[in-house]
Amino acid sequence: MKRVALIKSDGLDIEPFILDEFIKDKAMGKVSKKEIKKLADELGLDYDSKSVSFTKKILNAYLEKIS
């Protein structure tokens, strides 16, 4: 666990850095094909239905794992 130095007006405190305190919404929903296609279009990436389906499966499995 990393430690960070917090500088306050009354002195210096060293406390553990807890990443979860900085994540707003840990419970993320599933990713849809529509969202993946929209992002690919915004980034100028080429895609087909097979790659969109694969990406959706990978992202949803990853999001489920970190939840």
N, C-alpha and C positions, 0 to 999 in steps of 0.2 A: 504494500500500500504506500502510495506516495504521500509525502507530507508537504504542506505549503505553509509559508509564513504569512500570517495576517498582521498587518500593521494597523494598530488602533491608536487613538489619541492618548490612551493611558498606558501604552507599552506594546510589546511584541508578543504575540501568541503563536505557537506552532501547533497546528491541528491537522488531523488526517484529512486528505482530500477524498471526498466521497462523491463519485461521479453521479450517482442516482439523485443527489440533491439538485443537480443542474439540469436534469432531464424533465421536461414539463409533463409530457404524456407518455408514460412507459407502455401502456396498453394500446398498441397500434392495431388498426384494423387490417383486413386483408387487402392486398393490392389487386386491382381489377385490370383486365386486358385493355380497357378503355384508357386507364391512366398510363399504362405502359406505352400504348400507341401515341398518346398525346405527348409524353416526354420524349419519345424517339423522334417525333416530328419537330419538336422544339429544338432538339439537338442536331437535327439534320441527318439522322441515322436511317439506313435502309432496314426494313424488317419484313418478315413474312409471318403467316399465322403460326407456323411451327416454332419459330424463334420466340414469338410473343408468349405462346403457351409454356415453353420451357422456362422463360424468364419469370413468368407468373408463379410457376411451381417452386422455383429456386427461392424467390423473394419471400413467398408465403411460408416456406419451410424455415427460412432464416429468421423471419419475424416471430414465428411460433417458438423457435429455439431460445431466442433472447428474452422472451416474455416470461 
